[in-house]
Amino acid sequence: MKKSFLNAFLALSIIFIMSGCGQPGGTKLDSFEGEISRKTVDYGSDANSVIDVVASSDAQCGSQSLQINYDLAQEGYLFCARGYGLDVLNALWEAPMPDKVNWSKYQGISFQMLGQGKGTIAFDVKDAGGEMWRFLVEDTTAGWREVVVGFDQFKVRTDWQPSTADGNKQLDFPIQSFQFEPKTLGEGSVSFDCVELK
């Protein structure tokens, strides 16, 4: 009886440890669990474009992903952000605060994307100096796929910067926030999940 109990305990312990490991070598920044609304996500657009953000049960991490439904006008823009220092104060990622992360351990950021197999998505990060950095993702797959972006692949944005950005054109850590910006004109939908440091 004791031996059977011990074996069962060991088996359950191994399952628990394995389930808690996450993806090897990565640290999760966000998996978009909990409430998804204007209170927890910073998003918006120009007057001629439309964006709506909802939770989707089609997920790769946890029970839900972040789904962006949009209609992008000619010469318009839209964005969807999470992290710190945003206009929406509760749009925080799930990971520790930026200054509690040992950024020197990582070479980049990854995320899961459910695309439509067409168009381009901009993935931006805001650095410690408030400067915006961009990586363009070509949406080539009508389904989930992992996108991995090395920190050295980000380029400083030349089209727009916040007035408070330091403008030193160096990616300064800690990173404060990330955002997704669909660039394909017209109506579309794209989902994101499992934002991790790699």
Secondary structure, 3 states (H helix, E strand, C coil): CHHHHHHHHHHHHHHHHHHCCCCCCCEEEECCCCCCCCCCCEEEECCCCEEEEEEECCCCCCCCEEEEEEEECCCCCEEEEEECCCCCCCCCCCCCCHHHCCHHHCCEEEEEEECCCCCEEEEEEECCCCCEEEEEEECCCCCEEEEEEEHHHCEECCCCCCCCCCCCCCCCCCCCEEEEEECCCEEEEEEEEEEEEC
